[in-house]
Structure formats: structure tokens, C-alpha cells
Amino acid sequence: METEKTKKPKRVRGPVQVRTDKGIQELRVTKSKAVKLRCLDCCAFNKKQVKECDATNCVLYEMKIKGKLEGEKAGMRRARAIKTYCRVHCMNEQRDLVKQCNDINCSFHQYK
């Protein structure tokens, strides 16, 4: 008997406070939305700058260029990219500091 693959629902955690172009807002944020918000935050919420971004050394660059990641491993790839981004860009390569991060308004905070 074969089982049919079912698409997993997006895992959305409760509303969190994140930085947006309108200031701090309370939103429900998926991993993919968190990546979009982080790129916007990096580019001072200028969508044109995000599209023109050439930071090829950024771990989020691949997701930005390829757009929506698909497939069963997409969520795991996003989670790994988020953790890598936090470690490299925010915590100066110190893995143990990522869990101690207290920037509660960062879109990645709930996924670190």
C-alpha cells in the first residue's frame, strides 16, 4: 500500500514584533517572510535596492535570486541559511552567541 505525499502546511509561529518600513509591527512571520524582511531591513526598506543587491557573499543572496525555494527540503535550507546569517553577520562566527541573541525585533529572532 503506497502512501500519497501530502504537502505540509507552512509553519507560522505566533505574532512577533519585527522591524518594517512602518516601524515596529506585530506580524506572523514564516521563514520565507523573515528572509524578505531581513533583506528589506538590510537595504533600508528600499525594494529597488533589494532587487539590485549584489552581495553574493550573503547567505540569503541565493534565496533572493532564485525566489521562492521549493521542494521538501526548502524549509530546512531556509532554516540553515537563517542560522548561518545570524552566526556570520551578527555574532562574528561565534555559534554559541546565536542562541543568546536578544534582538527581539529581528525577523530571524524566532528561528535562530
SULGINOR-V790070 format. One record per residue. RES is the residue in one letter. PHI is phi in whole degrees, 0 to 359 (* if undefined). PSI is psi in degrees with one decimal (* if undefined). OMEGA is omega in radians with two decimals (999 if undefined). Layout:
<<RES PHI PSI OMEGA> <RES PHI PSI OMEGA>>
//
This chain:
<<M * 123.3 -3.12> <E 266 142.7 3.07> <T 259 140.4 -3.14> <E 276 134.5 3.11> <K 290 129.8 3.10> <T 249 145.6 3.14> <K 283 127.5 3.13> <K 287 140.6 3.08> <P 290 151.0 3.10> <K 298 137.1 3.13> <R 269 109.5 3.14> <V 245 123.2 3.10> <R 277 173.9 -3.13> <G 301 166.6 -3.13> <P 299 139.6 3.10> <V 231 159.0 3.08> <Q 272 125.3 -3.14> <V 225 156.4 3.07> <R 285 132.3 3.04> <T 225 178.5 3.11> <D 294 -15.1 3.12> <K 257 17.0 -3.11> <G 97 -159.2 3.14> <I 281 123.9 3.12> <Q 231 155.3 3.09> <E 263 116.8 -3.08> <L 224 157.7 2.93> <R 271 126.0 -2.99> <V 235 118.6 3.00> <T 278 171.4 3.10> <K 298 -41.9 -3.11> <S 292 -37.2 3.07> <K 293 -37.0 3.11> <A 298 -40.4 3.11> <V 296 -45.4 3.13> <K 299 -43.9 3.13> <L 296 -38.4 3.14> <R 295 -42.8 3.11> <C 297 -42.0 3.10> <L 297 -42.8 3.12> <D 300 -42.0 -3.14> <C 297 -33.8 -3.09> <C 259 27.1 3.10> <A 55 36.8 3.10> <F 58 32.5 3.07> <N 257 105.6 -3.07> <K 299 -34.0 3.13> <K 296 -41.1 3.11> <Q 295 -36.1 3.11> <V 297 -45.3 3.13> <K 297 -34.6 -3.10> <E 269 2.0 -3.09> <C 303 133.8 3.12> <D 237 27.3 3.14> <A 280 72.8 -3.07> <T 295 -17.5 3.11> <N 276 -3.8 3.12> <C 280 135.6 -3.12> <V 293 -16.4 3.12> <L 271 -11.2 -3.06> <Y 301 -43.9 -3.12> <E 301 -41.4 3.13> <M 292 -35.4 -3.14> <K 292 -43.6 -3.11> <I 289 -47.6 -3.09> <K 282 -9.6 -3.14> <G 75 -136.7 -3.06> <K 289 122.7 3.04> <L 285 138.2 3.14> <E 234 167.9 3.12> <G 103 168.3 -3.05> <E 289 -19.9 -3.12> <K 263 1.7 -3.08> <A 301 -44.3 3.14> <G 297 -39.8 3.12> <M 292 -37.8 3.12> <R 293 -39.6 3.08> <R 296 -45.9 -3.12> <A 299 -42.9 3.13> <R 296 -41.7 3.13> <A 296 -39.5 3.12> <I 297 -48.0 -3.13> <K 296 -39.8 3.11> <T 295 -42.8 3.12> <Y 302 -47.3 -3.13> <C 300 -44.7 -3.10> <R 294 -46.3 -3.04> <V 283 -49.2 -3.00> <H 273 -27.1 -3.05> <C 251 -34.0 -2.99> <M 246 17.7 3.01> <N 50 47.6 3.09> <E 66 18.1 3.14> <Q 256 95.9 -3.07> <R 307 -42.0 -3.07> <D 294 -22.8 -3.14> <L 281 -20.9 -3.10> <V 301 -46.3 -3.14> <K 295 -22.5 -3.12> <Q 270 -1.6 -3.10> <C 305 136.0 -3.13> <N 240 18.9 3.08> <D 278 82.4 -3.04> <I 291 -12.9 3.13> <N 266 2.7 3.08> <C 282 137.5 -3.12> <S 295 -19.8 -3.14> <F 270 -8.7 -2.98> <H 306 -42.8 -3.09> <Q 285 -13.8 -3.10> <Y 252 0.2 -3.04> <K 297 * 999>>
//
